[in-house]
Structure formats: structure tokens, C-alpha cells
């Protein structure tokens, strides 16, 4: 993997997570975003943003045909 001991610096590589674990991690990150933004260090916010991006990209890769609500679209 290129990381020390094969471990990703921010946790398990997203591609190795089960669908359930991926959704759980995404939910946790979304729940903690506001507190991290307001009270986390710069490094914590950077890591939070990076991990969120990695997991969201993996979600979109796995579920390219996910249902998109027309009510959620913005012009």
C-alpha cells in the first residue's frame, strides 16, 4: 500500500471497508464536522477533510447509480 505496515495514516483504506463500515464512517464524519471546524486544530480539520473526501469518493465509486432526489438538486 505504500504506508507503514500497510496501514493508511487516517485509518483503514476506504476500498477495504465493507459497505456497512463505509456508511458508518461517513455518518460519523458528517456528525462531527461542525465541532471539528469550530474547535479542532488545523491538523485535525485537514485530516477530517481529507478522510471525508476519501470516503465520499469511495462511496460514489461504489454507488454510481445511487438515487438522486430532484428536490436536492441546485441550479
PDB file of N, CA, C and O in Angstrom:
ATOM      1  N   UNK A   1       0.814  -1.201   0.000  1.00  0.00           N
ATOM      2  CA  UNK A   1       0.000   0.000   0.000  1.00  0.00           C
ATOM      3  C   UNK A   1       0.854   1.259   0.000  1.00  0.00           C
ATOM      4  O   UNK A   1       0.383   2.328  -0.389  1.00  0.00           O
ATOM      5  N   UNK A   2       2.088   1.145   0.427  1.00  0.00           N
ATOM      6  CA  UNK A   2       2.920   2.323   0.467  1.00  0.00           C
ATOM      7  C   UNK A   2       2.917   3.017   1.818  1.00  0.00           C
ATOM      8  O   UNK A   2       3.684   3.957   2.026  1.00  0.00           O
ATOM      9  N   UNK A   3       2.071   2.574   2.740  1.00  0.00           N
ATOM     10  CA  UNK A   3       2.034   3.157   4.069  1.00  0.00           C
ATOM     11  C   UNK A   3       2.744   2.219   5.024  1.00  0.00           C
ATOM     12  O   UNK A   3       2.823   1.016   4.779  1.00  0.00           O
ATOM     13  N   UNK A   4       3.256   2.763   6.103  1.00  0.00           N
ATOM     14  CA  UNK A   4       3.951   1.986   7.112  1.00  0.00           C
ATOM     15  C   UNK A   4       3.076   0.829   7.575  1.00  0.00           C
ATOM     16  O   UNK A   4       1.973   1.044   8.077  1.00  0.00           O
ATOM     17  N   UNK A   5       3.555  -0.372   7.411  1.00  0.00           N
ATOM     18  CA  UNK A   5       2.804  -1.545   7.834  1.00  0.00           C
ATOM     19  C   UNK A   5       1.538  -1.779   7.033  1.00  0.00           C
ATOM     20  O   UNK A   5       0.687  -2.567   7.447  1.00  0.00           O
ATOM     21  N   UNK A   6       1.392  -1.112   5.891  1.00  0.00           N
ATOM     22  CA  UNK A   6       0.201  -1.285   5.072  1.00  0.00           C
ATOM     23  C   UNK A   6      -1.010  -0.534   5.589  1.00  0.00           C
ATOM     24  O   UNK A   6      -2.090  -0.619   5.004  1.00  0.00           O
ATOM     25  N   UNK A   7      -0.842   0.203   6.681  1.00  0.00           N
ATOM     26  CA  UNK A   7      -1.963   0.917   7.289  1.00  0.00           C
ATOM     27  C   UNK A   7      -2.045   2.334   6.738  1.00  0.00           C
ATOM     28  O   UNK A   7      -1.030   3.020   6.620  1.00  0.00           O
ATOM     29  N   UNK A   8      -3.222   2.757   6.410  1.00  0.00           N
ATOM     30  CA  UNK A   8      -3.495   4.112   5.937  1.00  0.00           C
ATOM     31  C   UNK A   8      -3.313   5.065   7.121  1.00  0.00           C
ATOM     32  O   UNK A   8      -3.716   4.719   8.231  1.00  0.00           O
ATOM     33  N   UNK A   9      -2.721   6.252   6.932  1.00  0.00           N
ATOM     34  CA  UNK A   9      -2.473   7.151   8.065  1.00  0.00           C
ATOM     35  C   UNK A   9      -3.749   7.613   8.769  1.00  0.00           C
ATOM     36  O   UNK A   9      -3.689   8.016   9.931  1.00  0.00           O
ATOM     37  N   UNK A  10      -4.883   7.566   8.108  1.00  0.00           N
ATOM     38  CA  UNK A  10      -6.127   8.018   8.732  1.00  0.00           C
ATOM     39  C   UNK A  10      -7.092   6.869   8.987  1.00  0.00           C
ATOM     40  O   UNK A  10      -8.283   7.104   9.193  1.00  0.00           O
ATOM     41  N   UNK A  11      -6.610   5.650   8.978  1.00  0.00           N
ATOM     42  CA  UNK A  11      -7.477   4.503   9.217  1.00  0.00           C
ATOM     43  C   UNK A  11      -7.383   3.498   8.089  1.00  0.00           C
ATOM     44  O   UNK A  11      -6.448   3.520   7.288  1.00  0.00           O
ATOM     45  N   UNK A  12      -8.354   2.630   8.040  1.00  0.00           N
ATOM     46  CA  UNK A  12      -8.400   1.598   7.004  1.00  0.00           C
ATOM     47  C   UNK A  12      -8.628   2.260   5.651  1.00  0.00           C
ATOM     48  O   UNK A  12      -9.484   3.137   5.535  1.00  0.00           O
ATOM     49  N   UNK A  13      -7.882   1.860   4.628  1.00  0.00           N
ATOM     50  CA  UNK A  13      -8.123   2.432   3.300  1.00  0.00           C
ATOM     51  C   UNK A  13      -9.590   2.246   2.903  1.00  0.00           C
ATOM     52  O   UNK A  13     -10.152   1.170   3.104  1.00  0.00           O
ATOM     53  N   UNK A  14     -10.205   3.276   2.348  1.00  0.00           N
ATOM     54  CA  UNK A  14     -11.630   3.209   2.026  1.00  0.00           C
ATOM     55  C   UNK A  14     -12.030   2.002   1.184  1.00  0.00           C
ATOM     56  O   UNK A  14     -13.098   1.431   1.410  1.00  0.00           O
ATOM     57  N   UNK A  15     -11.212   1.600   0.229  1.00  0.00           N
ATOM     58  CA  UNK A  15     -11.550   0.467  -0.636  1.00  0.00           C
ATOM     59  C   UNK A  15     -11.630  -0.845   0.132  1.00  0.00           C
ATOM     60  O   UNK A  15     -12.236  -1.805  -0.345  1.00  0.00           O
ATOM     61  N   UNK A  16     -11.022  -0.897   1.322  1.00  0.00           N
ATOM     62  CA  UNK A  16     -11.028  -2.122   2.116  1.00  0.00           C
ATOM     63  C   UNK A  16     -12.202  -2.190   3.091  1.00  0.00           C
ATOM     64  O   UNK A  16     -12.409  -3.223   3.728  1.00  0.00           O
ATOM     65  N   UNK A  17     -12.961  -1.126   3.216  1.00  0.00           N
ATOM     66  CA  UNK A  17     -14.105  -1.116   4.128  1.00  0.00           C
ATOM     67  C   UNK A  17     -15.293  -1.838   3.502  1.00  0.00           C
ATOM     68  O   UNK A  17     -15.507  -1.772   2.291  1.00  0.00           O
ATOM     69  N   UNK A  18     -16.059  -2.524   4.339  1.00  0.00           N
ATOM     70  CA  UNK A  18     -17.323  -3.088   3.863  1.00  0.00           C
ATOM     71  C   UNK A  18     -18.272  -1.928   3.588  1.00  0.00           C
ATOM     72  O   UNK A  18     -18.038  -0.810   4.047  1.00  0.00           O
ATOM     73  N   UNK A  19     -19.336  -2.189   2.847  1.00  0.00           N
ATOM     74  CA  UNK A  19     -20.322  -1.132   2.590  1.00  0.00           C
ATOM     75  C   UNK A  19     -20.856  -0.570   3.904  1.00  0.00           C
ATOM     76  O   UNK A  19     -20.996   0.643   4.057  1.00  0.00           O
ATOM     77  N   UNK A  20     -21.152  -1.459   4.849  1.00  0.00           N
ATOM     78  CA  UNK A  20     -21.684  -1.032   6.148  1.00  0.00           C
ATOM     79  C   UNK A  20     -20.683  -0.153   6.895  1.00  0.00           C
ATOM     80  O   UNK A  20     -21.058   0.880   7.450  1.00  0.00           O
ATOM     81  N   UNK A  21     -19.423  -0.556   6.911  1.00  0.00           N
ATOM     82  CA  UNK A  21     -18.393   0.228   7.601  1.00  0.00           C
ATOM     83  C   UNK A  21     -18.178   1.577   6.918  1.00  0.00           C
ATOM     84  O   UNK A  21     -17.976   2.588   7.590  1.00  0.00           O
ATOM     85  N   UNK A  22     -18.221   1.595   5.597  1.00  0.00           N
ATOM     86  CA  UNK A  22     -18.074   2.847   4.854  1.00  0.00           C
ATOM     87  C   UNK A  22     -19.189   3.818   5.230  1.00  0.00           C
ATOM     88  O   UNK A  22     -18.926   4.984   5.522  1.00  0.00           O
ATOM     89  N   UNK A  23     -20.428   3.343   5.224  1.00  0.00           N
ATOM     90  CA  UNK A  23     -21.561   4.203   5.581  1.00  0.00           C
ATOM     91  C   UNK A  23     -21.477   4.667   7.029  1.00  0.00           C
ATOM     92  O   UNK A  23     -21.822   5.807   7.338  1.00  0.00           O
ATOM     93  N   UNK A  24     -21.019   3.789   7.917  1.00  0.00           N
ATOM     94  CA  UNK A  24     -20.869   4.151   9.332  1.00  0.00           C
ATOM     95  C   UNK A  24     -19.815   5.250   9.496  1.00  0.00           C
ATOM     96  O   UNK A  24     -20.043   6.227  10.209  1.00  0.00           O
ATOM     97  N   UNK A  25     -18.676   5.090   8.845  1.00  0.00           N
ATOM     98  CA  UNK A  25     -17.619   6.111   8.942  1.00  0.00           C
ATOM     99  C   UNK A  25     -18.072   7.441   8.355  1.00  0.00           C
ATOM    100  O   UNK A  25     -17.791   8.497   8.922  1.00  0.00           O
ATOM    101  N   UNK A  26     -18.771   7.398   7.224  1.00  0.00           N
ATOM    102  CA  UNK A  26     -19.279   8.640   6.625  1.00  0.00           C
ATOM    103  C   UNK A  26     -20.258   9.338   7.563  1.00  0.00           C
ATOM    104  O   UNK A  26     -20.189  10.554   7.741  1.00  0.00           O
ATOM    105  N   UNK A  27     -21.163   8.579   8.159  1.00  0.00           N
ATOM    106  CA  UNK A  27     -22.133   9.169   9.086  1.00  0.00           C
ATOM    107  C   UNK A  27     -21.418   9.806  10.271  1.00  0.00           C
ATOM    108  O   UNK A  27     -21.780  10.901  10.701  1.00  0.00           O
ATOM    109  N   UNK A  28     -20.409   9.128  10.797  1.00  0.00           N
ATOM    110  CA  UNK A  28     -19.663   9.667  11.927  1.00  0.00           C
ATOM    111  C   UNK A  28     -18.940  10.957  11.547  1.00  0.00           C
ATOM    112  O   UNK A  28     -18.957  11.923  12.310  1.00  0.00           O
ATOM    113  N   UNK A  29     -18.312  10.978  10.385  1.00  0.00           N
ATOM    114  CA  UNK A  29     -17.614  12.186   9.943  1.00  0.00           C
ATOM    115  C   UNK A  29     -18.581  13.348   9.740  1.00  0.00           C
ATOM    116  O   UNK A  29     -18.278  14.483  10.110  1.00  0.00           O
ATOM    117  N   UNK A  30     -19.735  13.069   9.158  1.00  0.00           N
ATOM    118  CA  UNK A  30     -20.711  14.137   8.945  1.00  0.00           C
ATOM    119  C   UNK A  30     -21.246  14.666  10.275  1.00  0.00           C
ATOM    120  O   UNK A  30     -21.514  15.860  10.404  1.00  0.00           O
ATOM    121  N   UNK A  31     -21.403  13.777  11.270  1.00  0.00           N
ATOM    122  CA  UNK A  31     -21.875  14.201  12.590  1.00  0.00           C
ATOM    123  C   UNK A  31     -20.847  15.062  13.324  1.00  0.00           C
ATOM    124  O   UNK A  31     -21.221  15.944  14.096  1.00  0.00           O
ATOM    125  N   UNK A  32     -19.570  14.818  13.094  1.00  0.00           N
ATOM    126  CA  UNK A  32     -18.524  15.522  13.845  1.00  0.00           C
ATOM    127  C   UNK A  32     -17.943  16.723  13.101  1.00  0.00           C
ATOM    128  O   UNK A  32     -17.071  17.410  13.633  1.00  0.00           O
ATOM    129  N   UNK A  33     -18.405  16.982  11.896  1.00  0.00           N
ATOM    130  CA  UNK A  33     -17.819  18.050  11.074  1.00  0.00           C
ATOM    131  C   UNK A  33     -17.870  19.420  11.744  1.00  0.00           C
ATOM    132  O   UNK A  33     -16.859  20.120  11.809  1.00  0.00           O
ATOM    133  N   UNK A  34     -19.031  19.797  12.236  1.00  0.00           N
ATOM    134  CA  UNK A  34     -19.196  21.141  12.799  1.00  0.00           C
ATOM    135  C   UNK A  34     -18.262  21.363  13.996  1.00  0.00           C
ATOM    136  O   UNK A  34     -17.611  22.404  14.094  1.00  0.00           O
ATOM    137  N   UNK A  35     -18.201  20.387  14.897  1.00  0.00           N
ATOM    138  CA  UNK A  35     -17.314  20.527  16.055  1.00  0.00           C
ATOM    139  C   UNK A  35     -15.848  20.572  15.637  1.00  0.00           C
ATOM    140  O   UNK A  35     -15.060  21.317  16.220  1.00  0.00           O
ATOM    141  N   UNK A  36     -15.481  19.789  14.642  1.00  0.00           N
ATOM    142  CA  UNK A  36     -14.097  19.814  14.163  1.00  0.00           C
ATOM    143  C   UNK A  36     -13.769  21.170  13.559  1.00  0.00           C
ATOM    144  O   UNK A  36     -12.685  21.708  13.784  1.00  0.00           O
ATOM    145  N   UNK A  37     -14.691  21.717  12.802  1.00  0.00           N
ATOM    146  CA  UNK A  37     -14.487  23.036  12.205  1.00  0.00           C
ATOM    147  C   UNK A  37     -14.339  24.107  13.281  1.00  0.00           C
ATOM    148  O   UNK A  37     -13.447  24.952  13.202  1.00  0.00           O
ATOM    149  N   UNK A  38     -15.201  24.073  14.271  1.00  0.00           N
ATOM    150  CA  UNK A  38     -15.199  25.124  15.291  1.00  0.00           C
ATOM    151  C   UNK A  38     -14.099  24.971  16.329  1.00  0.00           C
ATOM    152  O   UNK A  38     -13.558  25.968  16.808  1.00  0.00           O
ATOM    153  N   UNK A  39     -13.758  23.729  16.684  1.00  0.00           N
ATOM    154  CA  UNK A  39     -12.893  23.539  17.845  1.00  0.00           C
ATOM    155  C   UNK A  39     -11.644  22.702  17.592  1.00  0.00           C
ATOM    156  O   UNK A  39     -10.802  22.570  18.480  1.00  0.00           O
ATOM    157  N   UNK A  40     -11.511  22.136  16.399  1.00  0.00           N
ATOM    158  CA  UNK A  40     -10.356  21.289  16.122  1.00  0.00           C
ATOM    159  C   UNK A  40      -9.139  22.104  15.710  1.00  0.00           C
ATOM    160  O   UNK A  40      -9.255  23.242  15.255  1.00  0.00           O
ATOM    161  N   UNK A  41      -7.981  21.500  15.877  1.00  0.00           N
ATOM    162  CA  UNK A  41      -6.747  22.142  15.414  1.00  0.00           C
ATOM    163  C   UNK A  41      -6.744  22.167  13.889  1.00  0.00           C
ATOM    164  O   UNK A  41      -7.568  21.518  13.244  1.00  0.00           O
ATOM    165  N   UNK A  42      -5.820  22.914  13.331  1.00  0.00           N
ATOM    166  CA  UNK A  42      -5.699  22.965  11.873  1.00  0.00           C
ATOM    167  C   UNK A  42      -5.420  21.574  11.306  1.00  0.00           C
ATOM    168  O   UNK A  42      -5.978  21.193  10.277  1.00  0.00           O
ATOM    169  N   UNK A  43      -4.550  20.816  11.987  1.00  0.00           N
ATOM    170  CA  UNK A  43      -4.256  19.451  11.538  1.00  0.00           C
ATOM    171  C   UNK A  43      -5.492  18.560  11.613  1.00  0.00           C
ATOM    172  O   UNK A  43      -5.739  17.756  10.715  1.00  0.00           O
ATOM    173  N   UNK A  44      -6.264  18.703  12.681  1.00  0.00           N
ATOM    174  CA  UNK A  44      -7.480  17.893  12.827  1.00  0.00           C
ATOM    175  C   UNK A  44      -8.467  18.202  11.710  1.00  0.00           C
ATOM    176  O   UNK A  44      -9.076  17.291  11.148  1.00  0.00           O
ATOM    177  N   UNK A  45      -8.626  19.467  11.388  1.00  0.00           N
ATOM    178  CA  UNK A  45      -9.552  19.856  10.324  1.00  0.00           C
ATOM    179  C   UNK A  45      -9.055  19.356   8.965  1.00  0.00           C
ATOM    180  O   UNK A  45      -9.846  18.886   8.147  1.00  0.00           O
ATOM    181  N   UNK A  46      -7.758  19.456   8.730  1.00  0.00           N
ATOM    182  CA  UNK A  46      -7.181  18.955   7.482  1.00  0.00           C
ATOM    183  C   UNK A  46      -7.395  17.453   7.353  1.00  0.00           C
ATOM    184  O   UNK A  46      -7.801  16.971   6.295  1.00  0.00           O
ATOM    185  N   UNK A  47      -7.125  16.712   8.423  1.00  0.00           N
ATOM    186  CA  UNK A  47      -7.311  15.259   8.393  1.00  0.00           C
ATOM    187  C   UNK A  47      -8.778  14.887   8.225  1.00  0.00           C
ATOM    188  O   UNK A  47      -9.104  13.951   7.495  1.00  0.00           O
ATOM    189  N   UNK A  48      -9.662  15.613   8.898  1.00  0.00           N
ATOM    190  CA  UNK A  48     -11.102  15.363   8.793  1.00  0.00           C
ATOM    191  C   UNK A  48     -11.558  15.583   7.352  1.00  0.00           C
ATOM    192  O   UNK A  48     -12.301  14.774   6.798  1.00  0.00           O
ATOM    193  N   UNK A  49     -11.110  16.674   6.757  1.00  0.00           N
ATOM    194  CA  UNK A  49     -11.483  16.982   5.371  1.00  0.00           C
ATOM    195  C   UNK A  49     -10.949  15.927   4.410  1.00  0.00           C
ATOM    196  O   UNK A  49     -11.659  15.487   3.507  1.00  0.00           O
ATOM    197  N   UNK A  50      -9.706  15.526   4.605  1.00  0.00           N
ATOM    198  CA  UNK A  50      -9.081  14.533   3.736  1.00  0.00           C
ATOM    199  C   UNK A  50      -9.808  13.189   3.834  1.00  0.00           C
ATOM    200  O   UNK A  50     -10.094  12.554   2.819  1.00  0.00           O
ATOM    201  N   UNK A  51     -10.098  12.768   5.055  1.00  0.00           N
ATOM    202  CA  UNK A  51     -10.776  11.478   5.235  1.00  0.00           C
ATOM    203  C   UNK A  51     -12.196  11.528   4.666  1.00  0.00           C
ATOM    204  O   UNK A  51     -12.646  10.570   4.037  1.00  0.00           O
ATOM    205  N   UNK A  52     -12.892  12.627   4.883  1.00  0.00           N
ATOM    206  CA  UNK A  52     -14.239  12.771   4.335  1.00  0.00           C
ATOM    207  C   UNK A  52     -14.197  12.676   2.818  1.00  0.00           C
ATOM    208  O   UNK A  52     -15.018  11.984   2.216  1.00  0.00           O
ATOM    209  N   UNK A  53     -13.257  13.359   2.203  1.00  0.00           N
ATOM    210  CA  UNK A  53     -13.120  13.324   0.743  1.00  0.00           C
ATOM    211  C   UNK A  53     -12.842  11.903   0.253  1.00  0.00           C
ATOM    212  O   UNK A  53     -13.457  11.447  -0.710  1.00  0.00           O
ATOM    213  N   UNK A  54     -11.920  11.206   0.913  1.00  0.00           N
ATOM    214  CA  UNK A  54     -11.589   9.836   0.514  1.00  0.00           C
ATOM    215  C   UNK A  54     -12.807   8.922   0.596  1.00  0.00           C
ATOM    216  O   UNK A  54     -13.068   8.140  -0.319  1.00  0.00           O
ATOM    217  N   UNK A  55     -13.550   9.026   1.698  1.00  0.00           N
ATOM    218  CA  UNK A  55     -14.703   8.146   1.892  1.00  0.00           C
ATOM    219  C   UNK A  55     -15.844   8.500   0.948  1.00  0.00           C
ATOM    220  O   UNK A  55     -16.524   7.610   0.436  1.00  0.00           O
ATOM    221  N   UNK A  56     -16.059   9.784   0.716  1.00  0.00           N
ATOM    222  CA  UNK A  56     -17.122  10.184  -0.215  1.00  0.00           C
ATOM    223  C   UNK A  56     -16.797   9.740  -1.639  1.00  0.00           C
ATOM    224  O   UNK A  56     -17.689   9.302  -2.365  1.00  0.00           O
ATOM    225  N   UNK A  57     -15.543   9.846  -2.043  1.00  0.00           N
ATOM    226  CA  UNK A  57     -15.147   9.371  -3.376  1.00  0.00           C
ATOM    227  C   UNK A  57     -15.363   7.859  -3.500  1.00  0.00           C
ATOM    228  O   UNK A  57     -15.820   7.373  -4.534  1.00  0.00           O
ATOM    229  N   UNK A  58     -15.032   7.133  -2.446  1.00  0.00           N
ATOM    230  CA  UNK A  58     -15.240   5.685  -2.464  1.00  0.00           C
ATOM    231  C   UNK A  58     -16.731   5.362  -2.543  1.00  0.00           C
ATOM    232  O   UNK A  58     -17.130   4.452  -3.270  1.00  0.00           O
ATOM    233  N   UNK A  59     -17.547   6.091  -1.808  1.00  0.00           N
ATOM    234  CA  UNK A  59     -18.994   5.885  -1.863  1.00  0.00           C
ATOM    235  C   UNK A  59     -19.508   6.092  -3.288  1.00  0.00           C
ATOM    236  O   UNK A  59     -20.271   5.274  -3.801  1.00  0.00           O
ATOM    237  N   UNK A  60     -19.093   7.176  -3.915  1.00  0.00           N
ATOM    238  CA  UNK A  60     -19.534   7.462  -5.280  1.00  0.00           C
ATOM    239  C   UNK A  60     -19.017   6.427  -6.276  1.00  0.00           C
ATOM    240  O   UNK A  60     -19.695   6.113  -7.255  1.00  0.00           O
ATOM    241  N   UNK A  61     -17.828   5.901  -6.032  1.00  0.00           N
ATOM    242  CA  UNK A  61     -17.285   4.852  -6.899  1.00  0.00           C
ATOM    243  C   UNK A  61     -18.134   3.581  -6.795  1.00  0.00           C
ATOM    244  O   UNK A  61     -18.426   2.932  -7.800  1.00  0.00           O
ATOM    245  N   UNK A  62     -18.521   3.240  -5.573  1.00  0.00           N
ATOM    246  CA  UNK A  62     -19.299   2.015  -5.362  1.00  0.00           C
ATOM    247  C   UNK A  62     -20.749   2.142  -5.808  1.00  0.00           C
ATOM    248  O   UNK A  62     -21.358   1.175  -6.265  1.00  0.00           O
ATOM    249  N   UNK A  63     -21.284   3.332  -5.672  1.00  0.00           N
ATOM    250  CA  UNK A  63     -22.710   3.533  -5.935  1.00  0.00           C
ATOM    251  C   UNK A  63     -22.936   4.626  -6.982  1.00  0.00           C
ATOM    252  O   UNK A  63     -23.570   5.639  -6.686  1.00  0.00           O
ATOM    253  N   UNK A  64     -22.426   4.434  -8.198  1.00  0.00           N
ATOM    254  CA  UNK A  64     -22.564   5.478  -9.225  1.00  0.00           C
ATOM    255  C   UNK A  64     -24.016   5.710  -9.645  1.00  0.00           C
ATOM    256  O   UNK A  64     -24.356   6.780 -10.150  1.00  0.00           O
ATOM    257  N   UNK A  65     -24.859   4.718  -9.438  1.00  0.00           N
ATOM    258  CA  UNK A  65     -26.261   4.838  -9.839  1.00  0.00           C
ATOM    259  C   UNK A  65     -27.180   5.090  -8.648  1.00  0.00           C
ATOM    260  O   UNK A  65     -28.366   4.764  -8.689  1.00  0.00           O
ATOM    261  N   UNK A  66     -26.623   5.673  -7.585  1.00  0.00           N
ATOM    262  CA  UNK A  66     -27.439   5.938  -6.400  1.00  0.00           C
ATOM    263  C   UNK A  66     -28.621   6.818  -6.786  1.00  0.00           C
ATOM    264  O   UNK A  66     -28.558   7.574  -7.755  1.00  0.00           O
ATOM    265  N   UNK A  67     -29.683   6.711  -6.023  1.00  0.00           N
ATOM    266  CA  UNK A  67     -30.867   7.524  -6.301  1.00  0.00           C
ATOM    267  C   UNK A  67     -30.569   8.981  -5.958  1.00  0.00           C
ATOM    268  O   UNK A  67     -30.119   9.285  -4.853  1.00  0.00           O
ATOM    269  N   UNK A  68     -30.818   9.865  -6.893  1.00  0.00           N
ATOM    270  CA  UNK A  68     -30.610  11.297  -6.681  1.00  0.00           C
ATOM    271  C   UNK A  68     -31.982  11.950  -6.637  1.00  0.00           C
ATOM    272  O   UNK A  68     -32.764  11.846  -7.582  1.00  0.00           O
ATOM    273  N   UNK A  69     -32.264  12.619  -5.537  1.00  0.00           N
ATOM    274  CA  UNK A  69     -33.553  13.280  -5.358  1.00  0.00           C
ATOM    275  C   UNK A  69     -33.565  14.605  -6.107  1.00  0.00           C
ATOM    276  O   UNK A  69     -32.657  15.422  -5.954  1.00  0.00           O
ATOM    277  N   UNK A  70     -34.593  14.812  -6.912  1.00  0.00           N
ATOM    278  CA  UNK A  70     -34.697  16.082  -7.645  1.00  0.00           C
ATOM    279  C   UNK A  70     -34.848  17.258  -6.690  1.00  0.00           C
ATOM    280  O   UNK A  70     -34.493  18.384  -7.036  1.00  0.00           O
ATOM    281  N   UNK A  71     -35.366  17.012  -5.502  1.00  0.00           N
ATOM    282  CA  UNK A  71     -35.510  18.074  -4.508  1.00  0.00           C
ATOM    283  C   UNK A  71     -34.156  18.527  -3.964  1.00  0.00           C
ATOM    284  O   UNK A  71     -34.050  19.608  -3.384  1.00  0.00           O
ATOM    285  N   UNK A  72     -33.114  17.699  -4.152  1.00  0.00           N
ATOM    286  CA  UNK A  72     -31.781  18.029  -3.645  1.00  0.00           C
ATOM    287  C   UNK A  72     -30.901  18.699  -4.690  1.00  0.00           C
ATOM    288  O   UNK A  72     -29.769  19.078  -4.392  1.00  0.00           O
ATOM    289  N   UNK A  73     -31.403  18.849  -5.904  1.00  0.00           N
ATOM    290  CA  UNK A  73     -30.612  19.463  -6.974  1.00  0.00           C
ATOM    291  C   UNK A  73     -30.641  20.976  -6.862  1.00  0.00           C
ATOM    292  O   UNK A  73     -31.656  21.572  -6.500  1.00  0.00           O
ATOM    293  N   UNK A  74     -29.522  21.578  -7.175  1.00  0.00           N
ATOM    294  CA  UNK A  74     -29.435  23.044  -7.180  1.00  0.00           C
ATOM    295  C   UNK A  74     -29.088  23.495  -8.580  1.00  0.00           C
ATOM    296  O   UNK A  74     -28.335  22.829  -9.290  1.00  0.00           O
ATOM    297  N   UNK A  75     -29.634  24.616  -8.970  1.00  0.00           N
ATOM    298  CA  UNK A  75     -29.358  25.163 -10.306  1.00  0.00           C
ATOM    299  C   UNK A  75     -28.106  25.987 -10.315  1.00  0.00           C
ATOM    300  O   UNK A  75     -27.726  26.521 -11.357  1.00  0.00           O
TER     301      UNK A  75
END
